[in-house]
Amino acid sequence: MKKINWLIYGTITIVIIAGWFTYQKVTDDTYEGMSIIPEQHEDIPLFEGLRPTEHEYFLGGNHWNEIYDFYLKQLPKYGWEVSYKQSSSDENSDAMGFTSRWRKKGIEWELSIYGSYFKMNNQTEVIFDKTPIYNSTTWIDGVPTSICIHQSSSNDSCTEINDKTQIEGIVRFINEAIDWEEKVLPRKETSVIDIGDKEIKVMYEGDKEIYFLTEKGIKLMKPDPDFFKLTNLK
């Protein structure tokens, strides 16, 4: 009888251990691609109904607006302050949604929340991301009356731009690019933007990050298509 009891206890123990390892494996796979998991943070509430799957959360139906409003109202209660927010509700777009970035005193990283509704599969997807906090130093004060763009750093001729709206857009891109103190990687194309007494070298290549270089230092920016439209760089 004692042998049978020990056999039963041993079997139960093995089942419990196997179940625990299985749970851990499923949990690891579920959150595998996430840089931050809301369920593990008391100060990051999870919108009811969102379910995790590898690198994102999803919820059936169009709920991006409700989720956006939820975090705008709830995160400040936990000490978070919004540093950037933007939403798009264009019904003609394939995806509608929002992006927001949040900072909290005493925390040396930024919380990003992206939400989108996809008509094709009638599903709302939300991504939580943890990123370092970068600074953006203002290189250009005010808006100059004109700027000159050299398509190549070896080309003396330039294209002059006098349109105020166009100049404002270019200045905004340069000022909002993040300060970069790491290595500058090679790029195939190098152009130059003359703004007043400032000469800004622009290094770019396809869908790789853009570098801005001056005597003030280095800045880094994502290859935004709007920047290329404003500058006519190719």
N, C-alpha and C positions, 0 to 999 in steps of 0.2 A: 504493500500500500504506500509506504514511504517513497519507494522508487517511482511509483506512478505520480505522486504529488510533485516530486522534484522534476519529473519530466514535464508535467503540466506547467509548473512555474517557469521552467527553462524555456518552454515553447512560447509562453506569454511574453517573457522578457525579450526573446528574439524578435517577435512580432512588433513589440513596442519600439525596439531599436531600429528595425527595418522601416517602420512607419515614420519614425522621426527623420531618418536619412532621406526617405522619399519626399517628405514634406519640405526639407531643406533644399533638395534638388529642384523641386517644382517652384519654390519661392525664388531661388537664385535665378532660374530661367525666366520667371515672370518679370523680374526687375533688372534683368541682365544689362540692358542698354541705358539705364537711367543714372544720371549724375546725382539726383536727389529724389528721395522717396517721401512724399508727404506724410504717409502713415507713421513714419519714424520721427516726425517732428511735431511736438505739441503746439507749436506756433504757426503751423501751416495746415489749415483745415482742408479736408477733401470734400468737394461738391458731391452731394448724395447721388449715387447711381453710377459714378465714374468707376470703371474697372480697369485694372492694369494689364498691359500686355507688352512685355519686353521693354520697349523704349517710350511708350506713350500710354495714355488712358483713353478709353472710348465710352460713348454712350449713344444708344440708338436714338435717331431723330435729330431735329434741329434745336439745340439747346445752347449754342455758343453765347448768345446774348445774355441768357440767365446766368451762365457761368461767369461771364465777364463782370456783370453787376454784382454777383456774389463775392468775388474777390476784391472788387473795389470797396465794398462795404465791410467785409470781414477782416481782411489783412491788417488794416489800420488798428483794429481792436487788439491785435497781437504785437503792436509796435512797429509794423512795417510802414514805410513811406514810399509812395509811388515815385519813381524817378523818370519813367517814360510810359506813355500809354497811347495806343492807336487802335482804331477799329474800322472795319469796312463791312458795310451791309449792302453792297451792290448785288442786286438780285440777278443781274446778268452774268455775274462772275461764277466760275466753276467752284470756287471756294470762298465762303464768307467767314469772317472771324476777327480775332483781335490778337494783339501782342502787348505785354506789359512787363515792366522791370521794377523790382522792388529792393529797397535797402533798409537795413535795420541797424541802429546804433550798437556798436560793439561787435558787429559781424563783418568780417573782411571779405565778403563775397556778395554777389548780387543774385537775387532770385528772379528768374525769368519764367513767365507763364505765357504759352502760346495756345490759342484755341481756334479751331476751324470746323466749319460744317461742310461736308462733302455731299453734294446732291446725288452723285452717282451711286453711292452705297447708303445714302440716307443715314449718315453717322457723324457725330461730333467727336473730334479728336483733340485731346489736350496734352501738351508736353510741358513738364516742369524741368527747369534747367538751372544748374548752379554754376555761375561763372565768376572769374576774378573781376574786381572793380578796377576799371581803367580810367585814366584822366584824359581830358581833352583840353589842351592849352590853346587859347585864342591867338592865332597868328596874324589875323587881319582885322583891324579895328575899322568899323564903318564900311561903307560900300563905295569903292572907287568909281569914277565916271566911265572908265574903260579898262580893259585888260587885253593883253596880247598873248596869243598861244602859238608856240612853235611846235609843229608836228614832230620834229626831231631835234635833239639837243645839238646836232651838228648843222642845223639849218638856221641861217640868220633871218630868213623871211618869216613873218608871222601873220596870223589871222587876228585882226582886231575885233573885239566885241564891245559894243556900246549899249546893248539892250540892258536896262536896269534889272529886270526880272531874271534874265539869264545870268547876269553877274552875281546877283544875290544868291542864286542857287549854287553857283560854283564856290563862292566864298563860304557858304554854309557847309558844303561838303568838306572843304579843307579844315575849317575850324572845328567841326564835329568829329573829324577823324581822331582816333586815339593816339596818345603819345606812345612811342615805341622805343624801347631801350635794348631790344635784343638784336640778333643778327639780321642783316638785310640780305635776303636771298636774291639771286640773279633774276632778271626779267628781260624778255626779248626787246621790249619797246621802252624808249626813254624820250619823254617830251618835256617841254619847259613852259611854265606859265609865268609871265611877267605881270605883276600887280604892283603898280607904283614903283617904289624902290626895292621891292622884294622879287627875287627870282626863285621860283619853286620848281624843283625837278620832280617829274612824275614818272615813276617806273611801274609798268604794268605788262600783263601777258594773259590773254584769254580770261578764264574764270578764276585766276589767282588773285590774291590780295594786292591792292595798290599801295605803293610807298610814295610818300611825299617827303622831299628832303630840302632843307634850307640850312642857313647858318644857325637857326634856332634849334635844330634837331631833326628828328624823324617822326613821321606819323604813319599810321596804318589804317587802311579802309577796305571794306568789302568792295568787290567790283560791281558797283551799282550801275545798271544800264542807264539810269537817268543822268549820271555823271558824264557818261560818254556822249549822251545826246546833247547836253549843255556845252561840252567842250569840243564836240566834233572830233574827238580823238578816235582813232581806228586801231 
